[in-house]
């Protein structure tokens, strides 16, 4: 009887030991996996940092040191009065310099100082081009200064030279007392004229800032005054010229125009 009891207990003991061994093995494997996961997490951070540094280093080298990003071309667009060569000469962008280091503000200021230029935008076009986009002035009238015919834009800026007066473009004749402000006022007046009226103007006499007179091609004269209310004055003049035959009109006060034979 005692031998049978001992014999029955031995299998239970062996089974318990096996289960304990499997449990210990699973615990060790789980611990090993957690350890490896922690190590991999740390390693991933290190690899990520190394990758970022490599990318930044490559980018810095490419932008600041590589021949690939050196200036090889200066592109000029939007110009017609100025030649590409003239714009490039004034911009003075050094070929061979790293594109990222080009002083765009300096080039912008230099090109913008040209009388023909109304505005300019200088930008980088990767990998190797500086782009200069020019907006040139447009003449609205011609003024004779020191014996030379010069173009005058809507802002009163003198900016180009003509050999002869372009067809249909009014001339401005400044008096001895007419300064820069008076020319600017005259340019504003001419800019406000409708095309059909502007083509009928032979020239604009400018005495002072508020003494501007239109002389029509048929020699009729229109005292305009200053540039104030120019659009309204243009409407009044258009109606007066059609309705009243006269040699002299005064629209300096457009609400109360006058005329005389």
C-alpha positions in Angstrom: 0.0 0.0 0.0 2.8 2.5 0.9 4.7 1.5 -2.3 1.6 2.3 -4.4 1.3 5.8 -2.8 4.9 6.7 -3.5 4.6 5.5 -7.1 1.5 7.7 -7.7 3.2 10.9 -6.3 6.3 10.7 -8.6 4.4 11.5 -11.9 2.7 14.5 -10.2 6.1 15.8 -9.0 7.6 15.4 -12.5 4.6 17.1 -14.1 4.8 20.1 -11.7 8.5 20.5 -12.4 8.0 20.5 -16.1 5.2 23.1 -15.9 7.5 25.3 -13.7 10.3 24.9 -16.2 8.0 26.0 -19.1 6.8 28.9 -17.1 10.3 30.0 -16.3 11.3 29.6 -20.0 8.3 31.7 -21.1 9.2 34.4 -18.5 12.8 34.5 -19.7 11.7 34.8 -23.3 9.2 37.6 -22.5 12.0 39.4 -20.5 14.4 38.9 -23.4 11.9 40.3 -25.9 11.2 43.4 -23.6 14.9 43.9 -23.3 15.4 43.8 -27.1 12.4 46.1 -27.6 13.9 48.7 -25.3 17.3 48.4 -27.0 15.7 48.7 -30.4 13.7 51.7 -29.3 16.9 53.4 -28.2 18.7 52.3 -31.3 15.9 53.7 -33.5 16.4 57.2 -31.9 20.1 57.0 -32.5 19.5 55.9 -36.1 17.0 58.7 -36.6 19.4 61.3 -35.3 22.2 60.0 -37.5 19.8 60.1 -40.5 18.8 63.6 -39.9 22.4 64.7 -39.4 23.3 63.0 -42.7 20.5 64.7 -44.5 21.3 68.1 -43.1 25.0 67.7 -43.8 24.2 66.7 -47.4 21.9 69.6 -47.8 24.4 72.1 -46.4 27.1 70.7 -48.7 24.8 70.9 -51.7 23.6 74.4 -51.0 26.9 76.0 -49.8 29.7 74.1 -51.4 28.5 72.0 -54.4 29.2 73.2 -57.9 25.7 72.1 -58.7 24.2 75.1 -56.9 26.6 77.7 -58.2 25.1 80.5 -60.3 25.5 79.6 -64.0 22.8 81.8 -65.5 21.0 85.2 -65.0 17.6 85.1 -66.6 16.0 88.5 -67.5 12.3 88.7 -68.4 9.7 91.5 -68.9 12.1 93.9 -70.5 11.8 95.6 -73.9 13.3 99.0 -73.5 16.4 97.6 -71.7 18.5 94.9 -73.2 19.2 91.7 -71.3 22.9 92.6 -71.3 22.2 96.0 -69.7 20.1 94.5 -67.0 22.7 91.8 -66.2 25.4 94.4 -66.2 23.6 96.7 -63.7 22.5 93.7 -61.5 26.1 92.5 -61.3 25.2 89.0 -60.1 28.5 87.1 -59.8 28.6 83.9 -61.9 30.1 81.0 -60.0 28.9 82.2 -56.6 26.7 79.8 -54.5 23.1 80.6 -55.4 22.1 80.6 -51.7 24.7 83.4 -51.0 23.7 85.8 -53.8 22.6 89.2 -52.4 19.2 89.5 -54.1 18.5 92.8 -52.3 21.6 94.4 -53.8 20.7 93.2 -57.3 17.1 94.4 -56.9 18.2 97.9 -55.7 20.7 98.3 -58.6 18.2 97.3 -61.3 15.4 99.3 -59.6 17.6 102.4 -59.9 17.3 102.5 -63.7 14.9 105.2 -64.9 13.2 102.7 -67.3 12.3 100.3 -64.5 9.0 100.8 -62.6 9.5 97.7 -60.5 11.7 94.6 -60.3 11.7 91.2 -58.6 14.9 89.3 -58.2 14.5 85.6 -57.2 16.5 82.3 -57.0 15.5 79.5 -59.4 17.2 76.3 -58.2 19.6 74.9 -58.8 21.7 77.5 -60.6 19.7 80.5 -61.9 19.0 84.0 -60.7 15.8 85.4 -62.3 15.3 89.1 -62.8 11.7 90.0 -63.6 11.4 93.7 -64.8 8.3 95.8 -65.2 9.2 98.8 -67.3 7.6 102.3 -67.3 5.1 103.2 -70.1 5.2 106.7 -71.6 1.9 108.6 -71.6 3.5 111.8 -73.0 6.6 113.3 -74.5 8.4 116.3 -72.9 11.3 118.2 -74.4 14.1 118.8 -71.9 17.4 120.4 -72.9 16.7 119.8 -76.5 15.9 116.1 -76.1 12.5 114.4 -76.4 12.0 112.3 -73.3 9.2 109.9 -72.4 7.1 110.8 -69.3 5.2 108.1 -67.5 1.9 108.4 -65.4 3.9 109.1 -62.3 5.8 112.0 -63.9 9.1 110.1 -64.2 11.2 111.0 -67.2 12.8 107.7 -68.4 13.5 107.3 -72.1 14.5 109.2 -75.2 12.7 109.6 -78.6 14.0 110.7 -82.0 10.5 112.0 -82.8 7.1 112.2 -81.1 5.2 108.9 -81.5 2.0 109.2 -83.4 -1.0 110.1 -81.1 1.1 110.8 -78.0 0.6 114.2 -76.5 3.6 116.5 -75.9 4.2 118.4 -72.7 5.7 121.9 -72.9 6.9 122.9 -69.4 7.3 126.6 -68.7 10.4 128.1 -67.0 8.7 127.9 -63.6 7.4 124.3 -64.0 9.2 121.9 -61.7 9.1 118.2 -61.0 5.7 118.5 -59.2 4.2 120.3 -62.2 5.4 117.6 -64.6 3.9 115.0 -62.3 0.6 116.8 -62.4 0.7 117.1 -66.2 1.3 113.4 -66.4 -1.7 112.7 -64.2 -3.8 114.9 -66.4 -2.7 113.1 -69.6 -3.3 109.7 -68.0 -6.9 110.6 -67.2 -7.7 111.6 -70.8 -9.8 109.0 -72.7 -8.0 107.7 -75.8 -10.2 109.5 -78.3 -9.6 112.8 -76.5 -5.9 112.2 -76.0 -5.3 111.7 -79.7 -6.9 115.2 -80.3 -4.4 116.9 -78.0 -1.4 118.5 -79.8 0.4 119.4 -76.6 0.0 120.3 -72.9 1.3 123.6 -71.7 2.5 123.5 -68.1 3.0 126.8 -66.4 2.7 125.8 -62.7 1.2 122.9 -60.8 -2.3 124.4 -61.1 -1.9 126.1 -64.5 -2.1 123.3 -67.0 -3.6 123.9 -70.5 -4.5 121.5 -73.3 -3.9 122.8 -76.8 -5.9 120.8 -79.3 -4.7 119.9 -82.8 -7.3 122.4 -84.1 -5.6 125.1 -81.9 -8.5 125.3 -79.4 -7.3 125.6 -75.8 -8.7 124.1 -72.6 -7.6 125.5 -69.3 -7.5 122.4 -67.1 -6.1 123.9 -63.9 -4.6 121.2 -61.6 -4.9 117.4 -61.9 -7.7 117.3 -59.3 -11.0 115.8 -60.6 -9.3 115.0 -63.9 -11.7 112.2 -64.8 -14.7 114.6 -64.3 -12.9 117.3 -66.3 -12.3 114.9 -69.2 -16.1 114.2 -69.3 -16.9 117.9 -69.3 -14.4 118.8 -72.0 -15.6 116.0 -74.2 -19.2 117.3 -74.1 -18.1 121.0 -74.4 -16.0 120.4 -77.5 -18.9 118.6 -79.2 -21.6 121.1 -78.1 -19.9 124.5 -78.2 -17.7 126.0 -81.0 -15.2 128.2 -79.1 -11.5 128.9 -79.1 -11.0 128.7 -75.3 -12.6 126.5 -72.6 -12.1 126.6 -68.9 -12.8 123.5 -66.9 -10.6 124.2 -63.9 -13.8 124.2 -61.9 -15.6 121.3 -63.7 -18.9 122.1 -62.0 -18.9 125.5 -63.6 -17.2 125.3 -66.9 -16.9 128.4 -69.1 -15.9 129.1 -72.7 -15.3 132.1 -75.1 -15.3 132.4 -78.9 
